Amino acid sequence: MTLNLRLAAALCVALSLCALLAVPANFPALGGDARLTLAVFALATCAWIGTPVDDTYIALGAGLALTATGVISSDTLFGTLGDATVWLLICAFVLAAAVARTGLAGRAAAFLVGGARTVRQLTHLTTAALVVTAFAVPATSGRAALALPVFLALAKALADRRRLVVMLALLFPTVILLSAVATLIGAGAHLITVSVLWEATGDRIGFTQWLLLGLPLAVASSHLAAETVLLTTTRRADREGPVHITAEEIQRHSESPVTGPWTQAEKRCALLLATVVALWCSEPLHQVSPAVVALIGAVVASSPALGTVGLKDALKTVPWSLLLFMAATMAMGVALADSGAAKWLVSGLPGHVGPAAFLGVVVAVSTAAHLVLQSRSARSSVLVPLVVAAAVGAGVNPVTAALTSTAAAGFCHTLPASAKPVTLFSDVPGVPTYTPRDLLRLSAVLAPLTAALVLFFAAAVWPLLGVPVTR
């Protein structure tokens, strides 16, 4: 579908919905605020789907419209920028800038990948290394940018084995996207989910609880995806030959040393990062907010005496557009819940849907949503408020429902434009990479596998970890 057709279709749908909502006789159970909220929500969603306008601009316009019409207060709109999750992400990016400046990522890559002797070992060691980066670098696009030099080094070392290079080009974005669920800071969508849950139900998911629930799923889905990429992209003959990646080959694409004695800056940064992650994981013991821990870490990382990056330089790496998008969509979520719009939307659903069927529908819709909404944060902004509201009526734990939707929405591999990491690795100058047909072949196998895995975790694993399917 061309851009003009998508724009026309989205505009027709949005205007039709607004026209229906404008007639008082239609939907008599809806109040004025709920009608306004649904109209703004419909216009924003159709704009995200059908127009090339920046997602953040649309979200800010929607938040402003809800404030100007009195659905939410200005304090609610501006207060979302001061939310602890927003500060957590800002400070996490400052920490990530400090890590990137020292070159620790290159050392880690040389240590892990250098031990591979077979293609399968290389695949799974690379996967393990990419999963670990979820703790150091927030947002999938930042991790993709950090991992690109490592991929280039591997591609040059395997230049005579084209299929393996294409396999690695697919592996990197696939694992980066699926492993983001490991931590709360893995994607902006996670922070939107936490905020929606808090506003709608009063349930708060902390860094430690998310880690407990998300890390096992991230490890399982990443290594399952790695094996799937390996089997769908290479032949038996490609996998049988030995591999040997030397530190010297990785060094050619790294500005910092990847071997030899550690510098004082590297030691300080590694100690700081380990301390911050340890404090995040031990939050139940010391009761210090993850945002406060991250702020302390950011201040130390950018300090003149102990830091490895200047504060001004670190703040330049913060995706302010993403933060504004998150804040505006949080305000939209508050409007959906407080106006009664979300409750009305799900009131028409069948009343006797079992928990298993409900979660199955949530996973299916969330997995397929990337075909319509390319922004991961936008998908959570649209889906999570509705899923949380519908979960109550279906007798499902809202926390389980929200986590299931967010985890399933992490699959976005079907098209080159489905996610930024997929786009980045689809066109690397001078290196053979994957085609749209390769993505479609992988998605046909990986989509049902990851969907089934998310359902398994929601129904069988998370209840063992303290998050039951029903309340």
N, C-alpha and C positions, 0 to 999 in steps of 0.2 A: 504494500500500500504506500503510495507516494505521500509526501508531507502534506500537500494540499488536500488530498482526500482524507487523511487522518485529521487534519485541522477542521475540515468541514463536518466530518462525522462527530468529532468531539463537541463542536459548537452546537450542532443540532441536538445532541443528547443533553447537553447542559441547559440549553434554553428550554427544551421540552420539560425537563424536570423542574426548572424554576417556574415555568408557566403553571404546571400542576400545583406546585406549592403555593402559588400566589392566590389561588381561588380558595376562599375560606370554607366553602362547602366540601372541598376535598380533604380527606383525612381529618375529620373533626376532633380526633383525640390529640392532635398536634397543637401545641401552644405557639404563640408568636415567635418567641426566642428559638424554639426548636425548628420552626419553618425557616427562619433566617439562617440558622446554623447549617441546616441541610442544603440550602441553596448555595451558600458560600462553599461548603464542602464539595458539592457536586461540581461547581465551577472550577475549583482548584484542582480536583482530581482529573477532570477532562482537560484542563490546561496542561497538567503534568504529562498526560498521555499523548495529546494531540498537537502540542505546540513546541517550538524550539526555544521558548522563553526559559530563562534560567529558573531552576526549581526554587532557589532561595527567594527570588523576586516574587514568584507566585505565592509562596508561603507567607512572606511578609505582607503582601497585598491582602491575603485572606485573613491574617491576624488583625490587620488594620481595619478591615471591613467589619469584623466581629466586634472590635472595640468601638468603632464609630457608631454602630447600631445599638450599642448598649448590652450586647449579649454577654460580653465579659468586660471587666474593668481594665483601665489602663495599668493599674497595679499588677493585675494578673498577666497582662501582655509583657510588661517590662520586667516583672519579677522572675519570669522564666530564664532570663539571662543570668540571674544570680543563683540559679539552681546549682546545687552541689555537683551534679553530674556534668554540668558545663565546665565548671572549674576543674573537675577531675580530668576532663579531656584536654583542656588548655595546658595544664601542668604535665600531663603525659606526653604531649608533643614537645615541650621544653626538654624533658628527660630524653626523649627520642633524638632530639637534635644533638644533645651531649654525647649520646652513644654513637651516632653517625660520625661526629667530628673526630672521635678517637680511633675509628677503624676496627672496633671490636668485632663487627660483623664479619670482616674478612678473615680474622683469626679463627672465628668459630667455623666458618665455611671450610677453611683449609684443614682444620682439625677433624671435622666430621666427614667431609666428602673424600678427603685424602685416604681414608681407611677403606674405601670401596675397592673390591677386586672383581666383582661381577656386576652385570647390568642391574640385576634385582637389588643388590646391596646399594648401589649408587642411587637407585630410585627411592628406596625406603630411608636411607640416611639423609638424602636431600629433603624428603618429606618431614623427617624428624626435626631437621634444622629449621624448616619453614614454620613448623608448629611452634617452636620455641620463640620465634620472632614476635608472636602475638603478645608476649609479655613485655617486649621492649619497645615496640612501635605500634601506636594506635592507628586505626583506619587501614583498610586493605590497600588503598592506593599508595600510602606511605611505605608499606611493607613491600609492595611490588617494585617501587622505585629503588628501595634498598637492595632487593634481591637481583635486580637486573644485571649489575656487574658480575655477580657470581654466575648467573646463567651464561653471560658472554664468555667467561673464562672456560666453563664446561663445554660450550659450543665450539670454541676454538680447539680445545683438546680433542674433541670427537668429530672434527671437521670431515674426516673420511668416512663417517658412519651417519649418513644423513637422517635415517629413520630415528636414531637415538636422539639426535638434536631436536627433531620435531616432537618426539615424545617428551623431552625435557621442557620444551616451549609450552606444551599443554599442561605438564605437571605443575609448573610454578604457579600460574594463576589459579588452577583448580584447587591446589592445597591451600593457597593463601585465602581464598574465599571460604572454603569449608572449615578451615581451622580458626577463623575469626570468632566462632562461638565459644572458644576456650575461655575468653576473659570478657569482663564487662566493658573494657576499653577497646575491644577488638573491632567494633564498628559503631558508628553513630546510632544505628538502628537499635542497638542494645540499650543505650541510654534513653531513647524515646520509649522503649518498652517498659523500662523501670519506672519512668515518670508517669506513663499512662496507668500502670498498675497502682502506683501510689495514690494518684488522684482519684481513680475510680473505686478502689477497694480498700485502700489503707495498708495494703501489703507492700513491704519494702524488701527488695532483693539486694543484698550487699555484695561487695566484691568477692568475699569468701564463698558465699552460697552460690553465686554464679559460677565461680571457679569449680566448685565441687560438682555442679550439675553439668557444666559445659565442657570442661577439659576431657572427661572420658569420651564424650560424643565427638569432640574435635579430633582426638587421637584415632578413634575407630573410623570415623568417616574419611579422614585424610588418608589413612593407610589403605582403606578399601578403595578410595578413589585412585590412589597411586597404582594399585594393582590393576584396576580397570583401565587406566590410561596406558599402562605398560602392555596389556594384552590386546587392546583395541588399536594401538598405534604401531606396534612392532610385530615382526614375525619371529618364529622360533630361532632362525639363523641369526637374527639381530641380537637376540638375548643370550646366545651361547658364547660369544666372544668375550675375552677378559677386558677389563678396563683398568686404567691406572692414571689417576689425576694427581699431578704433583703440585706442591705448594708454589713452585716457580710459575706454573701456568696460571694459577689464581692471582699471584702477585702482579702479573702484567696488567691486570685490570683493577688493581687496588692502589690507591695513592698512599696508603699506610702499610707498614710492614705486617705481613701475615705470619711470620715466623720470627724466632729470636727472642731476646729478653723483652719483657713488657716495660713500657715506659711508665713513669709515675702517673701521667694523666690516665692511661689505660687502667692502671691498678685502682686509682681513686674512683673512676667511673664504674668499673665492674663492682667494686665494693658498695658504692652508692645504689646501683641498680638492684643488687642482691638484697640490700637492706630494705629498700622501698617495697620490693615484691614480697619479702618476708613479713613486713608490717601489714601489707594488704591482706596477706593470707591469714594472719593472726589477729585480725580485727576483733573477733569475739573475746579475745583475752584482754586486750588493752582498751577496747571501745573508742579508739580514735578513728574518726571518719576517714575513708580512703581519699577523699578530696583534700583533707588537711595533710595527710601523709604525702600525697602527691605534691602539694604546695611546698612543704618542707624540702622534699627532694629537688623540686625545681629551683628553689632559692639556693640550695647548696650547689646544684649543678651549674648554675650561672654566676656563682659568687667569684669575685676577683681572685681570692686566695686558693679556693679548693675546686672551683669549677673548670670545665673544659670548653665552655662556649659562652659568649657574651649574651646577656639577657635580650638585648636588642636583636641580635642575629637569631636567637632561638625563637623569639616571638614572630619573626618573619615566616617561620615554618608552620605556624598554627593556621589551620584552614578556617579563617573567620567566617567565610561564607557558609560552611557546614554548621558552625555554631549558631549562626543566625537562623539557619533553616531549622535546626533542632528546637531552638527557643520558640519560633513561630508555630511549629507543628505541635509542640507541647501545649501552647495556648489553644490551638484548634481542638486538641484532645480534651482539654478542660471544658471547652464550650460544648462539645458533643455529650459529655457526661452530665454536666450541670443543667443543660437545657432540656434534658430528657430525650434528645434526638437519637442517641445511640440505643437507648432502651426501646424506643418506638420502632427503630429499624429492625431490631431482632424479635419484636413481639409477634411478627407474622410467621416466624419459623415454626415448623411442626413441634408440638409440645412433647412428643414421646420419642425423641431421638436419643438413643443410648450413648453413653460416653465414648464407646469405641467408634461408632458411626460418626459422632460429632468430631472427634479428633482426626478421623480419616478424611473428612471433608476439609477441615482446617489445613491439614498437611497438603492435600491435593491443590487447594486454591492458592496456598502460600507458595508452593513449589512452582506453580504455573504463572504466578503474578509477575515474574520478571519479563515475561513476553509483552506485558502491557505497560508496567511501570518499571523503567530501567534503574531508577534510583532506589537503592536498598532502604535508605531512610524514609523515602516517600512511601514505599510499600508498607513499612511498619506503621507509619502515620495513618494510613488508610485502614489497614487490616486490624491492628492490635486493639483499638478502641471498640470495634465491632465484635471481635472475637471475645474480648473480656466481658462485654455486655451479654453476648449470647451464651457464654459459658455458664452463667448463673442460672439461666432458664433451662439449660440442658443438664444441670446437676454436676457440672465439671468444675474442678478447682480452677479459678481464673489464672493462678500462677502457672499451672501446667499448660493451660490453653495458650497463654501469651508466649511462654517459652517455646512451645511446640511450633507456633506460627513463625516466630522469629528465627528459630533454627532452620525450619523448612525453607524460609525465604532466602537463606544463605546460598541456595542453589541458583546460580545465574550464569550458566555456561553455554546456552544454546546458540547465541549469536555473538559476533565480535563486539557489538555495541552493548551487550547485556550488562557489562560491568567494566570499570576502568582497568583493572588488572588484565582482563581478557583482551581489551583493546590494545594495551601497552605491549603485550607479548605477541600479538598477532602480526605486528609489522616492525621487525627489528632489522635495521639496515645491515646488509652483508651476511645475514644469518638465515638459513631456511627455517621456516616456521609453519604453523598449521593454517589450513584453509577453512572456510565456512563448512565445507563438507566434513572435515575432521571433527569440528565442534558438534555438528548434528549427530554424527555417528557415536561420539562419546556421550552426548546428552541422552540419546535413546536408551543407553544402558545405565548410565549413572543416575539419571533422574529417578527411576523407580527404586533403585538400590538405596539412594540416600533418603528418599521418602519413607521407605520401609524401615530403615535404621532409626530415623527420628521417631516413628511410631513405636518401635520396640523400646527405645529409651523412655518415652513418655509413659508407656504402659507397664514396663517391667523393671526398668533401672531406676528412674527417678523416685518411684514410691519407696524403694529401699533406702534412698538418700534423704527421705523426709518430705517429699513433695508428692502426695497421693493424687490419683486421677480424679477422685471425687472428694467433696468436703463433708 
